[in-house]
Structures are given as C-alpha cells and as structure tokens.
Amino acid sequence: VRRRGHRVRISGRATDRGCGRISRVAVSIARRTRGGRCRYVGRRGRLGRPRSCRRVRYVTARGRETWSRRRRRLRKGRYVVRAFAFDEVGLSGPRSRARRFRIR
C-alpha cells in the first residue's frame, strides 16, 4: 500500500505453485466505521453502504502475476486491504494478510 495524500495505490505479486498461471486477482478495500461495520470500495471506486465486515466485497485488480488497484481519493479513516488470486482452473489461493493504513 502506497499513499500520497488521499491517493492510494495497492499492488502486489501473485504466483501459482501448480502448473497453471494466475487468471485474476481479487482485492478488498474496507473502511472501518463506528459500530464495527465496514464500507467496501466497489467496482466504480466508491464506498458502499455500511455492512458487516464478515460480508467481504472484492473487486478485480489490474494485472495477473503483478497486479495493482488505484484509488484517487479516499475519505479520512482507517482502512483494511486483503487480496487473493485465482489460477486458470478457477482455484483460489490463500488470502493475504490484512494490510492496514490510515488516511488523515
């Protein structure tokens, strides 16, 4: 996660230990709200309505083995990012550790 003011770039690498290739990467960007709920960034880059943090919403990142997702403007708050990849067969790998950051 790289920040410059309110702009955020989330990027990473994905590998497949089997015989196939990575077909896509899914990324979740959540803003924690008061009351323990989350607002997830949708396909159009906007925050959705507050919902349970257990109902994770993923969007597809740009790229495969080397991927990224950009957001021009995020509101002030605390955010959590997670990602995971799918191979050509459709199997998903393990979810990444949660990366946390704050916009002030």
Contacts in CASP RR format, 6 or more apart in sequence:
PFRMAT RR
TARGET T0000
AUTHOR 0000-0000-0000
METHOD contacts of the structure
MODEL  1
VRRRGHRVRISGRATDRGCGRISRVAVSIARRTRGGRCRYVGRRGRLGRP
RSCRRVRYVTARGRETWSRRRRRLRKGRYVVRAFAFDEVGLSGPRSRARR
FRIR
1 8 0 8 1.000
1 9 0 8 1.000
1 10 0 8 1.000
1 81 0 8 1.000
1 99 0 8 1.000
1 101 0 8 1.000
2 8 0 8 1.000
2 9 0 8 1.000
2 10 0 8 1.000
2 11 0 8 1.000
3 101 0 8 1.000
3 103 0 8 1.000
5 103 0 8 1.000
6 72 0 8 1.000
6 73 0 8 1.000
6 74 0 8 1.000
6 75 0 8 1.000
6 103 0 8 1.000
7 70 0 8 1.000
7 71 0 8 1.000
7 72 0 8 1.000
7 73 0 8 1.000
7 74 0 8 1.000
8 70 0 8 1.000
8 71 0 8 1.000
8 74 0 8 1.000
8 79 0 8 1.000
8 101 0 8 1.000
8 103 0 8 1.000
9 68 0 8 1.000
9 69 0 8 1.000
9 70 0 8 1.000
9 71 0 8 1.000
10 27 0 8 1.000
10 29 0 8 1.000
10 61 0 8 1.000
10 68 0 8 1.000
10 69 0 8 1.000
10 70 0 8 1.000
10 71 0 8 1.000
10 81 0 8 1.000
10 83 0 8 1.000
10 99 0 8 1.000
11 66 0 8 1.000
11 67 0 8 1.000
11 68 0 8 1.000
11 69 0 8 1.000
12 66 0 8 1.000
12 67 0 8 1.000
12 68 0 8 1.000
12 83 0 8 1.000
13 65 0 8 1.000
13 66 0 8 1.000
13 67 0 8 1.000
14 22 0 8 1.000
14 25 0 8 1.000
14 64 0 8 1.000
14 65 0 8 1.000
14 67 0 8 1.000
14 83 0 8 1.000
14 85 0 8 1.000
15 22 0 8 1.000
15 65 0 8 1.000
16 22 0 8 1.000
16 85 0 8 1.000
16 87 0 8 1.000
18 87 0 8 1.000
20 87 0 8 1.000
20 88 0 8 1.000
20 89 0 8 1.000
21 64 0 8 1.000
21 65 0 8 1.000
21 87 0 8 1.000
21 88 0 8 1.000
22 64 0 8 1.000
22 65 0 8 1.000
22 85 0 8 1.000
22 86 0 8 1.000
22 87 0 8 1.000
22 88 0 8 1.000
23 64 0 8 1.000
23 86 0 8 1.000
23 87 0 8 1.000
23 88 0 8 1.000
23 90 0 8 1.000
24 60 0 8 1.000
24 61 0 8 1.000
24 63 0 8 1.000
24 64 0 8 1.000
24 85 0 8 1.000
24 86 0 8 1.000
25 60 0 8 1.000
25 61 0 8 1.000
25 63 0 8 1.000
25 64 0 8 1.000
25 67 0 8 1.000
25 83 0 8 1.000
25 84 0 8 1.000
25 85 0 8 1.000
25 86 0 8 1.000
26 58 0 8 1.000
26 59 0 8 1.000
26 60 0 8 1.000
26 61 0 8 1.000
26 83 0 8 1.000
26 84 0 8 1.000
26 85 0 8 1.000
26 86 0 8 1.000
26 92 0 8 1.000
27 58 0 8 1.000
27 59 0 8 1.000
27 60 0 8 1.000
27 61 0 8 1.000
27 67 0 8 1.000
27 69 0 8 1.000
27 81 0 8 1.000
27 82 0 8 1.000
27 83 0 8 1.000
28 40 0 8 1.000
28 56 0 8 1.000
28 57 0 8 1.000
28 58 0 8 1.000
28 59 0 8 1.000
28 80 0 8 1.000
28 81 0 8 1.000
28 82 0 8 1.000
28 83 0 8 1.000
29 40 0 8 1.000
29 41 0 8 1.000
29 59 0 8 1.000
29 69 0 8 1.000
29 71 0 8 1.000
29 79 0 8 1.000
29 80 0 8 1.000
29 81 0 8 1.000
30 38 0 8 1.000
30 39 0 8 1.000
30 40 0 8 1.000
30 41 0 8 1.000
30 53 0 8 1.000
30 56 0 8 1.000
30 57 0 8 1.000
30 79 0 8 1.000
30 80 0 8 1.000
30 81 0 8 1.000
31 38 0 8 1.000
31 39 0 8 1.000
31 40 0 8 1.000
31 41 0 8 1.000
31 47 0 8 1.000
31 74 0 8 1.000
31 75 0 8 1.000
31 77 0 8 1.000
31 78 0 8 1.000
31 79 0 8 1.000
32 38 0 8 1.000
32 53 0 8 1.000
32 77 0 8 1.000
32 78 0 8 1.000
32 79 0 8 1.000
32 80 0 8 1.000
33 39 0 8 1.000
33 50 0 8 1.000
36 53 0 8 1.000
37 50 0 8 1.000
37 51 0 8 1.000
37 52 0 8 1.000
37 53 0 8 1.000
38 50 0 8 1.000
38 51 0 8 1.000
38 52 0 8 1.000
38 53 0 8 1.000
38 80 0 8 1.000
39 47 0 8 1.000
39 48 0 8 1.000
39 49 0 8 1.000
39 50 0 8 1.000
39 51 0 8 1.000
40 47 0 8 1.000
40 48 0 8 1.000
40 51 0 8 1.000
40 56 0 8 1.000
40 57 0 8 1.000
41 47 0 8 1.000
41 48 0 8 1.000
41 57 0 8 1.000
41 59 0 8 1.000
41 71 0 8 1.000
42 48 0 8 1.000
42 57 0 8 1.000
42 59 0 8 1.000
43 59 0 8 1.000
45 59 0 8 1.000
45 71 0 8 1.000
47 75 0 8 1.000
56 82 0 8 1.000
59 69 0 8 1.000
61 67 0 8 1.000
61 68 0 8 1.000
61 69 0 8 1.000
61 83 0 8 1.000
62 68 0 8 1.000
62 69 0 8 1.000
64 85 0 8 1.000
67 83 0 8 1.000
67 85 0 8 1.000
74 103 0 8 1.000
75 103 0 8 1.000
76 103 0 8 1.000
76 104 0 8 1.000
77 102 0 8 1.000
77 103 0 8 1.000
77 104 0 8 1.000
78 100 0 8 1.000
78 101 0 8 1.000
78 102 0 8 1.000
79 100 0 8 1.000
79 101 0 8 1.000
79 102 0 8 1.000
79 103 0 8 1.000
80 98 0 8 1.000
80 99 0 8 1.000
80 100 0 8 1.000
81 98 0 8 1.000
81 99 0 8 1.000
81 100 0 8 1.000
81 101 0 8 1.000
82 95 0 8 1.000
82 96 0 8 1.000
82 97 0 8 1.000
82 98 0 8 1.000
82 99 0 8 1.000
83 95 0 8 1.000
83 96 0 8 1.000
84 92 0 8 1.000
84 93 0 8 1.000
84 94 0 8 1.000
84 95 0 8 1.000
84 96 0 8 1.000
85 92 0 8 1.000
85 93 0 8 1.000
86 92 0 8 1.000
86 93 0 8 1.000
87 93 0 8 1.000
END
